[in-house]
Amino acid sequence: MVDELTAQVELLALQQVARIVRSTQDLTVAAQLIAEATAGGRPTRDVYVYVYDVAAEELVLTGATESPAAREVGILRVPYG
């Protein structure tokens, strides 16, 4: 069972994601901020946000926390399916 502290941290992250979604229409900015919010300030947690490119049928890395993959944001594409 999830302990109370973990539940509070997850709720705060979810509230932060909701604020991000309401505050910007720039998908790249939102994805980056969501990755950072999801990491919750924990430097040992890597978070990656992918967005589906309908035309190319690929997932595109659109946001990432500081990690080796961070330099691949906007470049890394993964076939979907």
C-alpha positions in Angstrom: 0.0 0.0 0.0 1.2 3.5 -0.8 2.3 5.4 2.3 0.9 8.9 3.1 4.1 10.7 2.1 4.3 9.0 -1.3 0.6 9.8 -1.9 1.2 13.5 -1.0 4.2 13.7 -3.4 2.3 12.1 -6.2 -0.7 14.5 -5.6 1.6 17.5 -5.7 3.2 16.3 -9.0 -0.3 15.7 -10.5 -1.4 19.2 -9.4 1.8 20.7 -11.0 1.1 18.8 -14.3 -2.5 20.2 -14.3 -1.1 23.8 -13.8 1.4 23.2 -16.7 -1.3 22.0 -19.1 -3.5 25.0 -18.3 -0.6 27.5 -18.5 0.9 26.9 -22.0 -0.2 25.8 -25.4 3.4 25.1 -26.5 3.6 21.4 -26.5 7.4 21.3 -26.3 7.5 23.5 -23.3 4.6 21.6 -21.6 6.3 18.2 -22.2 9.6 19.4 -20.7 7.9 20.9 -17.7 5.8 17.7 -17.2 9.0 15.6 -17.3 10.5 17.8 -14.6 7.3 17.8 -12.5 7.1 14.0 -12.7 10.7 13.6 -11.6 9.7 15.6 -8.5 13.1 17.0 -7.9 14.7 13.6 -7.5 18.0 13.7 -9.4 18.1 9.9 -9.6 14.9 9.6 -11.6 14.9 9.9 -15.4 11.6 10.8 -17.0 10.9 10.8 -20.7 7.8 12.3 -22.4 6.9 11.2 -25.9 4.3 12.7 -28.2 2.7 10.7 -31.0 3.3 12.0 -34.5 0.2 10.9 -36.4 1.6 11.6 -39.8 4.8 9.6 -39.3 3.2 7.1 -36.9 6.1 7.6 -34.5 6.6 8.6 -30.9 8.8 11.7 -30.6 10.8 12.4 -27.5 9.5 15.8 -26.6 10.6 16.2 -22.9 13.2 14.7 -20.7 14.9 15.3 -17.4 18.7 15.7 -17.2 19.9 12.4 -18.6 21.9 11.2 -21.6 18.6 11.2 -23.6 18.0 14.9 -22.9 20.1 15.9 -25.8 17.9 13.8 -28.1 14.7 15.8 -27.3 13.0 16.6 -30.6 15.3 14.2 -32.5 14.7 10.7 -31.1 11.8 9.0 -32.9 10.4 5.5 -32.1 8.2 3.6 -34.5 4.7 3.1 -33.0 3.2 -0.3 -32.9 
